Amino acid sequence: MMRIPFNRPHATGREMSNFARAMANGHLSGDGPFTRQCHSWLERQAGAGKALLTHSCTAALEMAAILAGIEAGDEIILPSYTFVSSANAFVLRGAVPVFVDVRADTFNLNEQLIEAAITPRTRAIVPVHYAGVSCAMDVILEIARRHGLMVIEDAAQGIMSTFQGRPLGALGHLGAFSFHETKNIISGEGGALLVNEPTMAARAEIIREKGTNRSQFFRGQVDKYTWVDIGSSFLPGEMVAAYLAAQLDEADAITAQRLALWDRYHEAFAELEQAGKVRRPMIAAGCTHNAHMYYLLLSRLEERTAFIEHMKALEIQCVFHYVPLHSSPRGRLVGRASGAMTVTDEVADRLVRLPLWLGLAEHQDRVIDAVLQFFRTRSSGR
Ligand SMILES: Cc1ncc(COP(=O)(O)O)c(C=O)c1O
């Protein structure tokens, strides 16, 4: 029996020929033809702004923290139910992460709790689009406008999703994507920063190129390049961009195939939800999603542990997700929670993610049957 992994990296078939072309181009460092192709694709998709490839979403968030002028003692509002990089990028600049609970439907930052967390030191809100489903960006952007705050979207999981017809990552001042191999569109490690605020674009290039004006030099805008700002090496080499370019070319087809898998799970588990045994994902009004993830919310931690064990015995890998940041050792030291973290703690204990990758279709019935079997055996009192 084949083991069904939680994730399997996808290749479109065009990656190898792109590699060969990248090698023939004789340009293997960053910002060659494939990087430019990816930038154009991302800018077209976003409909505005400037895209810059990075070597990870973590790097894009670190760039965002520098660009946003985050300094020691500044406060950042974000969910606790997220990946460590959403906080770490700002903590590296000396900021205090202020954690706000998530909504019970989407597990996204609860926009109703944001204003209570704002203090005179607050500089930015970092909405994280969990499972590629948008936060309530209309409300968040309005709060940010009223309080003069930056909005930095952690759209690590959000490529190809929209909110009120606009692509995620393009809504805030800055948006960060991940192309890590667990995401929908991949390059192994990889990411991108979308700079939607035009006044930040020139500085973004400089920060990404070690604090130099190298990009301006290559465009012939300055006659020598030099150290002009702080920065680091945030750009990927061309081989990574070559892999990514192959994936971006197929982004519509990849998304469609993932949505078909997602929909099949959703239909298969409708009865379980009606019977009150699980809660299925919810897609908020005004959102289209990219089928990044299929999860189920179980009744409690003990049941989830038994579920993961049951699936593992059937050679199917299912995994839980984030360990909340507010109660992590580092989070407790450098951050604070604004209000109760009730939903965060619940979701962290109860959520389980099912395998979802291109090529799963022929094995998906096995996953579905195994899930249904788990709940049958439980209700029969075993
Ligand atoms: C919400 C979120 N932010 C940031 C990241 C970091 O992405 P990367 O691995 O590309 O640095 C992840 C990775 O899973 C994530 O889920």
PDBQT file of the ligand as one rigid body, heavy atoms in Angstrom, charges set to zero:
ROOT
HETATM    1  C1  LIG A 401       1.669  32.255   7.416  1.00  0.00    +0.000 C 
HETATM    2  C2  LIG A 401       3.090  32.001   7.028  1.00  0.00    +0.000 A 
HETATM    3  N1  LIG A 401       3.967  33.010   7.006  1.00  0.00    +0.000 NA
HETATM    4  C3  LIG A 401       5.246  32.836   6.646  1.00  0.00    +0.000 A 
HETATM    5  C4  LIG A 401       5.728  31.597   6.294  1.00  0.00    +0.000 A 
HETATM    6  C5  LIG A 401       7.172  31.453   5.942  1.00  0.00    +0.000 C 
HETATM    7  O1  LIG A 401       7.362  31.095   4.595  1.00  0.00    +0.000 OA
HETATM    8  P1  LIG A 401       8.799  30.684   4.064  1.00  0.00    +0.000 P 
HETATM    9  O2  LIG A 401       9.011  29.250   4.413  1.00  0.00    +0.000 OA
HETATM   10  O3  LIG A 401       8.723  30.893   2.564  1.00  0.00    +0.000 OA
HETATM   11  O4  LIG A 401       9.793  31.588   4.687  1.00  0.00    +0.000 OA
HETATM   12  C6  LIG A 401       4.862  30.505   6.305  1.00  0.00    +0.000 A 
HETATM   13  C7  LIG A 401       5.364  29.178   5.958  1.00  0.00    +0.000 C 
HETATM   14  O5  LIG A 401       4.742  28.162   6.034  1.00  0.00    +0.000 OA
HETATM   15  C8  LIG A 401       3.504  30.709   6.683  1.00  0.00    +0.000 A 
HETATM   16  O6  LIG A 401       2.622  29.682   6.726  1.00  0.00    +0.000 OA
ENDROOT
TORSDOF 0
